Amino acid sequence: QEQLVESGGGLVQPGGSLRLSCVASGSIFSINAVAYGWYRQAPGKERELVARISSGGSTNYADSVKGRFTISRDNAKNTVYLQMNSLKPEDTAVYYCYSGWGNWGQGTQVTVSS
């Protein structure tokens, strides 16, 4: 059973950067076998897709983060990353990693505030 563990969240000022990591463990398959995604959920809002990387490496992003966020993966480390630049207060949310196997991580809090 695959397990996903996110890290890298925290408090950052507007305009700052954070890099989130999602380590996948417990699976016999490499992380490039399926797609992985980053979702976020702000208080009182539905969970939304932020970025996705397919098994072939193609990426897509929510319009609200295009040009600011980058999703990538390191197959050797079984890790998926989300580089977040030019952060805005509206990016404040709990960020979750999701795998194409149907598994979710526990989430990591990102707070953008001065």
C-alpha positions in Angstrom: 0.0 0.0 0.0 1.5 3.3 -1.1 1.9 6.0 1.5 2.4 9.7 0.7 4.1 12.1 3.1 4.1 15.8 2.4 6.5 18.4 3.9 7.8 21.9 3.2 4.8 24.0 4.2 5.0 26.9 6.5 4.5 30.7 6.9 5.9 32.9 4.2 5.5 36.6 3.3 3.7 37.6 0.1 6.1 37.4 -2.8 8.1 34.6 -1.1 8.8 31.0 -2.1 8.3 27.5 -0.7 9.0 24.1 -2.1 6.7 21.3 -1.1 7.8 17.7 -1.2 5.8 14.5 -1.4 7.6 11.3 -0.7 6.0 8.1 -1.9 6.8 4.8 -0.2 5.4 1.3 0.1 4.8 0.7 -3.6 6.7 -1.6 -5.9 6.1 0.8 -8.7 8.2 3.9 -9.5 6.4 7.2 -9.2 6.6 7.6 -13.0 4.1 4.7 -13.3 1.1 7.0 -12.7 0.2 10.6 -12.5 0.7 12.6 -9.4 -1.0 15.9 -8.4 -1.0 18.6 -5.8 -4.3 19.8 -4.5 -5.2 22.5 -2.0 -8.1 23.3 0.2 -8.6 26.7 1.8 -11.0 27.1 4.7 -14.6 27.1 3.6 -13.7 26.1 0.0 -13.6 22.9 -1.9 -10.4 21.0 -2.6 -9.0 22.1 -6.0 -6.3 20.7 -8.3 -3.2 23.0 -8.4 -0.8 21.0 -10.5 -0.5 17.6 -12.1 2.3 15.6 -13.7 1.5 12.7 -15.9 3.3 9.4 -16.0 4.9 10.6 -19.2 6.1 13.9 -17.6 3.6 16.3 -19.1 2.3 18.9 -16.7 -0.7 21.1 -16.3 -1.7 23.8 -13.8 -4.6 25.7 -12.5 -4.9 29.1 -14.1 -4.4 30.8 -10.8 -0.9 29.4 -10.4 0.4 29.3 -14.0 3.8 30.9 -14.3 4.3 30.8 -10.5 4.2 27.1 -9.5 6.2 24.2 -11.0 5.6 20.6 -10.4 8.4 18.1 -10.9 9.5 14.7 -9.7 12.7 12.8 -8.9 12.1 9.1 -9.7 15.2 8.0 -7.9 14.0 9.6 -4.7 10.3 8.7 -5.2 9.5 12.3 -4.6 7.2 14.8 -6.3 7.8 18.5 -5.7 5.8 21.7 -6.0 8.0 24.8 -6.3 5.9 27.8 -5.4 7.1 31.3 -6.2 5.6 34.8 -6.0 3.2 33.5 -3.3 0.0 35.4 -2.6 -2.3 35.4 0.4 -4.9 33.6 -1.7 -2.5 30.7 -1.9 -3.0 30.0 1.8 -4.4 26.5 2.1 -3.6 23.0 3.1 -1.8 21.3 0.3 -2.2 17.6 -0.5 -0.4 15.2 -2.6 -2.4 12.7 -4.6 -1.3 9.7 -6.7 -2.9 8.0 -9.6 -3.2 4.9 -7.3 -5.9 6.8 -5.5 -3.9 7.7 -2.4 -3.7 11.0 -0.5 -1.1 12.4 1.8 -2.0 14.0 5.2 -1.5 17.5 3.9 0.9 20.4 4.7 -0.2 23.9 5.7 0.9 26.9 3.6 0.2 30.3 5.0 1.0 33.4 3.0 0.8 36.5 5.2 2.7 39.6 6.2 
